[in-house]
Amino acid sequence: MVRNLIIIGGGPAALTAAIYAGRASLRPLVFAGAMPGGQLMLTSEVENYPGFDDPIMGPELMERWRKQAQRYGAEFVDEDVTAVDFSKQPFRVTVGAQTYETKSVIVATGATAKWLGIPNEQRLIGKGVHTCAQCDGFAYTGKHVVVVGGGDTAMEETTTLAKIATKVTVVHRRSELRASKIMADRALANPKVEFIWNTAVEEVLGDTRTTGVKLKNLETNAVREFPCDGLFVAIGYTPATAFLKGQLELNDKGYVIVHDHTRTSVEGVFAAGDVEDFRYRQAVTAAGAGCAAAIDAERWLATNS
């Protein structure tokens, strides 16, 4: 059986694409991954997604989103795609020992935040540990937060948080920032931002919520506890594109390159969301891209089937 459309991913871009493709009677098959839901599964209260006058929990939002897609005929398989073959029609998508054939594909596998790998970090995700200031920063109005990192991502997070929090402390392993000059200068000039250099975050402190971090000076090896209300880890993202190497055109950081909004280097293969968008990384922008990808796929199928 050759499918009309296979969607790879389980986050906002994939689910929105599934809704639109389902409503277009394409009966999409969605490989949502072994851990479906995307980055919103790591968010406690979502306050910036349109249409909700009260905050909604990230996992609840994703569950409702998925049910909406299922209502319009999307079929879900919670497994990871291990390989693809886009060299000829029909395309082949492999999941474990099984291979599926399809006329078109939407890649919406997203990107995952890089973590420090320190004690209590994963346990306190959404309880004082975060990776997105635009998503979770509002909860820290009038509070003190720590940002880890020294690149552009960290400085973007710092600048955003400085508009909300009373104080932002940037902890960096080096003695100078790796960020672009304009981003670095902006953060360095902000009176609400302080920097702790040559220092690593060794542990997140707190039982049910983050109460501080343990810092280690990399020059003296001195360790101290540093109180704060939240920790934002900003050391970059890794796009989930390892299985696409040699199949689609990727940039030097591994993100899918798109042309004319959602079209990839292969006709009939489209991409949407954080797997190609390394600038905005928001649920609402990913959803919009998923909508566009589904419409593009529908139109492509109409002229190429």
C-alpha positions as CSV (number, residue, x, y, z in Angstrom):
1,M,0.0,0.0,0.0
2,V,1.4,3.4,-1.0
3,R,0.3,6.2,1.3
4,N,-0.5,9.7,0.1
5,L,1.4,11.3,3.0
6,I,3.6,10.4,5.9
7,I,4.3,12.9,8.6
8,I,7.4,12.4,10.7
9,G,7.2,14.1,14.1
10,G,4.9,14.5,17.0
11,G,5.0,18.2,18.0
12,P,3.0,21.3,17.0
13,A,4.2,21.3,13.4
14,A,3.5,17.7,12.8
15,L,0.1,17.7,14.6
16,T,-1.1,20.8,12.7
17,A,0.1,19.3,9.4
18,A,-1.9,16.2,10.4
19,I,-5.1,18.2,11.0
20,Y,-4.9,20.0,7.7
21,A,-3.9,16.9,5.8
22,G,-6.7,14.9,7.5
23,R,-9.3,17.6,6.6
24,A,-8.0,17.3,3.0
25,S,-8.9,13.6,3.0
26,L,-5.2,12.5,2.7
27,R,-5.5,10.1,5.7
28,P,-1.9,10.9,6.8
29,L,0.2,8.4,8.7
30,V,2.0,10.1,11.5
31,F,5.2,8.7,13.1
32,A,5.1,10.7,16.3
33,G,8.2,9.1,17.8
34,A,8.8,7.0,20.9
35,M,8.4,10.2,23.0
36,P,5.7,12.2,21.2
37,G,4.7,15.7,21.9
38,G,7.8,17.8,21.2
39,Q,9.2,20.5,23.5
40,L,5.9,21.4,25.0
41,M,5.9,18.1,26.9
42,L,8.7,19.7,29.0
43,T,6.7,22.8,29.7
44,S,4.4,23.1,32.7
45,E,2.1,26.0,32.0
46,V,1.7,27.3,28.5
47,E,0.6,30.9,28.6
48,N,1.5,32.2,25.1
49,Y,-0.5,29.9,22.8
50,P,-3.4,31.8,21.2
51,G,-6.9,30.8,22.2
52,F,-6.4,30.0,25.9
53,D,-7.4,32.7,28.4
54,D,-6.1,30.6,31.2
55,P,-2.7,28.8,31.1
56,I,-2.8,25.2,29.9
57,M,-0.4,22.5,30.8
58,G,2.0,21.5,28.0
59,P,1.1,17.8,28.0
60,E,-2.6,18.5,28.1
61,L,-2.3,20.9,25.1
62,M,-0.5,18.2,23.1
63,E,-3.0,15.5,24.0
64,R,-5.9,17.7,22.8
65,W,-4.0,18.7,19.7
66,R,-3.4,15.0,18.8
67,K,-7.1,14.0,19.4
68,Q,-8.1,16.8,17.1
69,A,-5.8,15.4,14.3
70,Q,-7.2,11.9,15.0
71,R,-10.8,13.2,14.6
72,Y,-9.9,14.1,11.0
73,G,-8.5,10.8,10.1
74,A,-4.8,11.0,11.0
75,E,-3.3,7.6,12.0
76,F,-0.6,7.7,14.7
77,V,2.3,5.3,15.4
78,D,4.4,6.2,18.4
79,E,7.7,4.9,17.0
80,D,10.9,6.6,15.7
81,V,11.7,6.6,12.0
82,T,15.1,5.0,11.6
83,A,15.8,5.5,7.9
84,V,14.3,7.1,4.7
85,D,14.9,6.7,1.0
86,F,13.9,9.8,-0.9
87,S,15.9,8.8,-4.0
88,K,12.9,7.7,-6.0
89,Q,9.1,7.4,-6.0
90,P,7.4,6.1,-4.0
91,F,9.5,7.3,-1.0
92,R,10.3,4.7,1.6
93,V,10.2,5.3,5.3
94,T,11.6,2.7,7.6
95,V,10.5,2.2,11.3
96,G,12.4,-0.6,12.9
97,A,12.0,-3.7,10.7
98,Q,9.0,-2.3,8.8
99,T,9.2,-0.1,5.7
100,Y,6.3,2.1,4.4
101,E,5.8,3.6,1.0
102,T,4.4,7.0,0.4
103,K,4.0,9.6,-2.4
104,S,4.9,12.6,-0.1
105,V,6.5,13.3,3.3
106,I,6.4,16.1,5.8
107,V,9.5,16.2,8.1
108,A,8.6,17.8,11.4
109,T,10.9,16.1,13.9
110,G,11.9,19.3,15.7
111,A,15.1,20.1,17.6
112,T,16.0,19.2,21.2
113,A,17.6,21.5,23.7
114,K,21.1,20.5,24.8
115,W,21.3,19.8,28.5
116,L,24.1,20.1,31.0
117,G,23.7,16.5,32.3
118,I,23.9,17.5,35.9
119,P,22.1,16.2,39.0
120,N,18.4,17.2,39.4
121,E,18.3,18.9,36.0
122,Q,15.9,16.5,34.4
123,R,13.9,16.0,37.6
124,L,13.2,19.8,37.9
125,I,12.3,20.5,34.2
126,G,9.3,22.8,34.3
127,K,9.8,23.3,38.0
128,G,12.5,26.0,37.8
129,V,14.6,24.5,35.0
130,H,13.8,25.7,31.5
131,T,15.2,26.1,28.0
132,C,13.0,28.8,26.5
133,A,12.6,32.3,27.9
134,Q,9.9,33.3,25.5
135,C,7.9,30.2,26.6
136,D,8.4,30.2,30.4
137,G,10.0,33.6,31.3
138,F,6.8,35.3,32.3
139,A,6.6,33.1,35.5
140,Y,9.8,34.8,36.8
141,T,8.4,38.4,36.9
142,G,10.3,40.1,39.7
143,K,12.5,37.1,40.4
144,H,16.2,36.1,40.0
145,V,17.2,33.7,37.3
146,V,20.4,32.1,36.1
147,V,21.2,31.6,32.5
148,V,23.9,29.1,31.4
149,G,25.8,29.7,28.2
150,G,27.8,32.3,26.3
151,G,26.6,32.1,22.7
152,D,23.9,34.0,20.9
153,T,21.2,31.7,22.2
154,A,22.2,32.5,25.8
155,M,22.3,36.2,25.1
156,E,18.9,36.2,23.5
157,E,17.5,34.4,26.5
158,T,19.3,36.8,28.8
159,T,17.9,39.9,27.0
160,T,14.4,38.5,27.1
161,L,14.6,37.6,30.8
162,A,16.1,40.9,31.8
163,K,12.8,42.5,30.7
164,I,10.9,40.3,33.1
165,A,13.1,39.3,36.0
166,T,14.6,41.5,38.7
167,K,18.0,40.1,38.1
168,V,19.7,37.8,35.6
169,T,23.0,36.1,36.3
170,V,24.8,34.6,33.4
171,V,27.2,31.7,34.2
172,H,29.8,30.9,31.5
173,R,32.6,28.4,31.4
174,R,35.0,30.9,29.7
175,S,36.3,34.4,30.4
176,E,34.6,35.9,27.5
177,L,31.4,35.4,25.5
178,R,31.2,33.5,22.2
179,A,28.1,35.5,21.1
180,S,28.1,37.9,18.3
181,K,29.4,41.4,19.3
182,I,26.0,43.1,19.0
183,M,24.3,40.4,21.2
184,A,27.1,40.4,23.7
185,D,27.3,44.1,24.0
186,R,23.6,44.4,24.6
187,A,23.7,41.9,27.5
188,L,26.9,43.3,29.0
189,A,25.4,46.8,29.0
190,N,22.2,45.8,30.8
191,P,22.2,46.9,34.4
192,K,20.0,44.0,35.4
193,V,22.5,41.4,34.1
194,E,25.6,40.2,36.0
195,F,28.2,37.7,34.8
196,I,30.0,34.9,36.6
197,W,33.0,33.9,34.4
198,N,35.1,30.7,34.3
199,T,32.4,28.8,36.2
200,A,30.3,25.7,35.6
201,V,26.9,24.8,37.0
202,E,27.5,21.5,38.8
203,E,24.0,20.8,40.2
204,V,20.5,22.1,40.5
205,L,19.3,22.6,44.0
206,G,15.7,22.1,45.3
207,D,13.2,19.4,46.3
208,T,10.0,20.3,44.5
209,R,11.2,23.5,42.8
210,T,14.5,25.0,42.0
211,T,15.9,27.0,44.8
212,G,19.5,27.5,43.5
213,V,22.4,26.0,41.7
214,K,25.8,24.7,42.8
215,L,28.6,26.5,41.0
216,K,32.3,25.4,40.5
217,N,35.0,27.9,39.7
218,L,37.0,26.2,37.0
219,E,40.2,28.1,37.9
220,T,40.2,27.5,41.6
221,N,37.9,24.5,41.8
222,A,36.0,26.2,44.6
223,V,32.4,25.1,44.9
224,R,29.5,27.2,46.3
225,E,25.8,27.2,46.5
226,F,24.1,30.1,44.6
227,P,20.4,30.9,45.3
228,C,18.1,31.7,42.4
229,D,14.5,31.1,41.5
230,G,15.1,29.5,38.1
231,L,17.7,28.1,35.7
232,F,17.6,28.6,31.9
233,V,19.9,26.3,30.1
234,A,20.9,28.0,26.8
235,I,23.7,26.0,25.3
236,G,22.1,25.3,22.0
237,Y,19.8,22.9,20.2
238,T,20.3,19.8,18.1
239,P,17.9,19.2,15.2
240,A,16.5,15.7,14.9
241,T,17.9,15.1,11.4
242,A,20.5,12.3,11.8
243,F,18.4,9.9,9.8
244,L,18.1,12.5,7.0
245,K,21.8,12.8,6.1
246,G,22.4,12.1,2.5
247,Q,18.7,12.3,1.8
248,L,17.9,16.1,2.2
249,E,20.0,19.2,2.0
250,L,21.0,20.3,5.5
251,N,22.9,23.3,6.7
252,D,26.2,23.2,8.6
253,K,24.3,22.8,11.9
254,G,22.1,20.0,10.7
255,Y,18.8,21.9,10.1
256,V,16.8,21.1,7.0
257,I,17.1,23.8,4.3
258,V,13.8,24.9,2.9
259,H,12.9,26.8,-0.2
260,D,9.6,28.7,-0.9
261,H,8.5,28.2,2.7
262,T,8.4,24.4,3.2
263,R,9.9,22.7,0.1
264,T,13.1,20.8,0.7
265,S,15.7,19.7,-1.8
266,V,13.6,16.8,-2.9
267,E,10.3,17.3,-4.7
268,G,7.4,15.9,-2.7
269,V,9.3,16.2,0.6
270,F,8.4,19.1,2.9
271,A,9.7,20.3,6.2
272,A,8.2,22.4,9.0
273,G,8.9,23.6,12.5
274,D,12.1,23.6,14.6
275,V,13.7,21.0,12.3
276,E,14.1,23.9,9.8
277,D,13.4,27.0,11.9
278,F,16.4,27.8,14.2
279,R,15.3,31.5,14.7
280,Y,11.9,31.5,16.4
281,R,11.4,28.0,18.0
282,Q,7.8,28.8,19.1
283,A,4.8,26.4,19.2
284,V,2.7,28.9,17.2
285,T,5.3,29.5,14.5
286,A,5.8,25.7,14.2
287,A,2.0,25.2,14.0
288,G,1.9,27.8,11.2
289,A,4.7,26.0,9.3
290,G,2.9,22.7,9.7
291,C,-0.2,24.2,8.2
292,A,1.8,25.5,5.2
293,A,3.5,22.2,4.7
294,A,0.2,20.3,4.6
295,I,-1.2,22.7,2.1
296,D,1.9,22.5,0.0
297,A,1.9,18.7,0.2
298,E,-1.8,18.6,-0.8
299,R,-1.2,20.9,-3.8
300,W,1.9,18.9,-4.9
301,L,-0.1,15.7,-4.7
302,A,-2.9,17.2,-6.8
303,T,-0.5,17.9,-9.7
304,N,1.9,15.0,-9.3
305,S,-0.3,11.9,-8.6
